[in-house]
């Protein structure tokens, strides 16, 4: 690492945009002096963000719809994810398979994703193919054609995906049960992929109604990152997306049922014969980057880094290094959300170590954080680690598009993103301690235990 790199990392040591936005993977880091993205809005309400990156002659297009699993009609869980699958079924102008085959023929790649708060589609292609990608994506924004002969088989695909990702994965089933117990009233308690018995009943009419209700230019953000100029992107966007009519029924804000104030800790125990490694997890209900004050969100970010990121973290040292209680220990803050989110602690106890012993050690780490300010050295190291991870990820153009897209879709602004280093720089040891005192309260939590089931197969237990 050069002296320049060291100076950059030191100057940005308090920058933690990655965790402030709650992303599970490192994000692109930009310094305060870098050129901000260009943003504009088409007449039909489509928000556009252009992030120039001229290092390679490629471009990433991402369209983010402001709808996710938390916006589904009760009783139809999994509908947002189901529609994500169906969006590849073609239009009258471009039959099924043409879009994907075109991306492959030009050497590009594509995919899609669904979250509780958004659904996204992206392509990465040579820069001279951007206009073509815009035409395809604008066409399927409202031109999707669905028939029972392609909808029902795709529902079977989703059910098989559920079996692979959830039903046959004890850790994923534990997460599903914890989330259902953490959210007593908010739709975040529903799995993004849906409940199996409700996925089975989804049909063509459900998908089309959801599509017509939420897929519109005035409910979307288009992010273009790569070897482009904003003026050229604007001209292409107006020729393609600009022709799509807005949906007048789109509400400016998403209003959802909110959680009551938590009053009691809850526990979930899941036993499965396929478990090889017992796991202890605790989810706390905490504010997201969109609902917390800026400094509170930054403090939660730093708290998670201090507690459970890397071999120097407090949990790792207490449970793995200093005392042989666990094979792993970690913590994380899932900040990118519209509504209250999760602060997660996870421990894999060593063979022969009881859950109670490991949990006591976790509680002791948290109690110490609540009582004593962390050292200046530890605080600075945590901040440096956050920004270093982001700096080393800065060559990933698609990650940059995800960074901006996720933040903007949950209600954050370009200024929120770019000013994040200053907010984290201002976090003090006292603010970290206050965040632990206020939010790491067991009454706000669900603790999950994953154990090996040595008895005949039974049902999950929740208390």
Protein Blocks (a to p, Z undefined) as FASTA:
>chain_A
ZZklmmmmmmmmmgckkmmnopabdcddddfkbccddddddfkopacdddddfkbccddd
dddddbdfklpcehiahklmmmmmmmmnopfklgghklmmmmmmnopacdddddfkbccd
dddddfklmmmmmmmmmmmmmmcccdfklmmmmmmmmmmmmmmmmmmmmklmmmmmmmmm
mmmmbmklpcfkbpfklmmmgcfklmmmmmmmmgcfklcccddedjddfklmmmmmmmmm
mmpccdfklcfbdcdddddddfbdcddddddfkbmbdcdddddddddfklmcfklmmmmm
mmmmmmmgcjkbmklmmmmmmpcfbfbdcddddfbcfbdcdddddddddehiafklmmmm
mmmmmmmmmmpccdfklmmmmmmmmmmmmmmmmmpmklmmmmmmmmmmnopafklmmmmm
mmmmmpcfklmmmmmmmmmcfklpccddddddfbdcdddddZZ
